[in-house]
Amino acid sequence: MPGEGDLNKMIELLKQKELACRIEKEAYQRWVDLITLIRFSMIGGAALLIGTALFNILMRPLDYLTTQNTIIAVSCSFLAVLLAGLHIALEMDEIHLESRRLQHEYELLEVKCAGAQNLKYNEMRDVYFSAQQKQLLLKSEAQTKPPKWIRQQVQLIERKFF
């Protein structure tokens, strides 16, 4: 039968695990926000550049080879292809989906650890060890992770207030 000290230690371990999951969840959330902004800029920028190129070509269809509109159209088209290619080469969509998945998984772990603090000792221990295994599994299988500076920023904020 576990004593009061064991119970308090398990509660403290669950609180630490909850904080670790909160830090990871928030780091992934900030990473997702940054990736979303970058994706929007790349896709929106490419669409805007293609629109500008088309506008410049369609303005003067007969003499487009001899005007400044050709240079603008070709430059805009080149930049649009460059942005779209960069978006594909960096696998922005896959990184975005994986980061959202991991953010959700850490959120579930955080809630699980927070809720387990009111359970019996054996149930707390089981939740803690399953959360520990799940966290290790998530870290080992993760295809992407937030940059170190995002995680450090979140750690400073979370440890200061919690």
Secondary structure, DSSP 8 states (H G I E B T S, - for coil): ---HHHHHHHHHHHHHHHHHHHHHHHHHHHHHHHHHHHHHHHHHHHHHHHHHHHHHHHHSSSSGGGSHHHHHHHHHHHHHHHHHHHHHHTTHHHHHHHHHHHHHHHHHHHHHHHHHTTS-HHHHHHHHHHHHHHHHHHHHH-S----HHHHHHHHHHHHHH-
